[in-house]
Each structure stands twice: as structure tokens, then as C-alpha cells.
């Protein structure tokens, strides 16, 4: 995050030259936002590096989508892994798997598919970014763990 004048970052407490070659005193940082904007000093937020490059341009959509799908699959793998022992126990000892576990595992796989499809359908970085907002965000919409 920085104050910018004529495309260049300016430092609080230091003077700078304006486009006319006149020196703007170091007290500019105490001006109101309105006055700063009047003379062309604007606040520039740092780019959101999840969606943008360090220069503020959008990241490559194909890369974002690939990373997003990998994260979804990793989350599903972790969530399913918490209940793998029920499957192993069933295979080794023919012990029944609680229906809440099978329902949960099925819901995790469905959620992963839904998230992957939403990511795949994105045609712009803004659409992809929108998947990360909301409560819950589309990319974080996983089922609750079962009560056993």
C-alpha cells in the first residue's frame, strides 16, 4: 500500500517534484485525501497476490484454475482421509461403516466436483475471484463432519 503521484510511489515525510518541476513539500502527507486527490496524489493498494501479479495485473486464469482445482482436491483428500479407517476396518474385519460416514464421504466427493465445475466454468479472473467470496465461499462449501 502506498501513495502514488504520476505513476511513482512517494514517501510520507519526503518532498517530491510535481509534473511542472515544482517541489511539493514534505507536509503533503498531512493534507486531506480530497486535497491529495486534487493534485494527483492517490492511494494504491497492494495487489491481491492470490489473484494478481506484483505489478497489479491479473494472474493467468488457466494457472489460477489449475491451482484452485488442486486445492479443492487436496481438501477433499484430507477430509476423506479422516474417515479412511472406517473403510479399512470394513475391509479387514467386515465391520459395518456407519451410514453417517458413507453419507459424509459421498457429500465430500460431490462438493469437490461442484467446486471443480465452478472453477472450470470461470472465463475471467473476476469470475474466479467471485468464487472466493460469500459465506461460505463457493470454494469453501464443504459438508459438516458427521456426528458419531
Protein Blocks (a to p, Z undefined) as FASTA:
>chain_A
ZZdeehiacdehiacddfkopacdfklmmpcfklmmmnopacdddddfklmcfkopacdf
klmmmmmmmmmmmmmmmmmmmmmmmmmmmmmnopacdfklmmmmmmmmmmmmmmmmmmmm
pcbfklmmmmmgcjddfklmccddddZZ
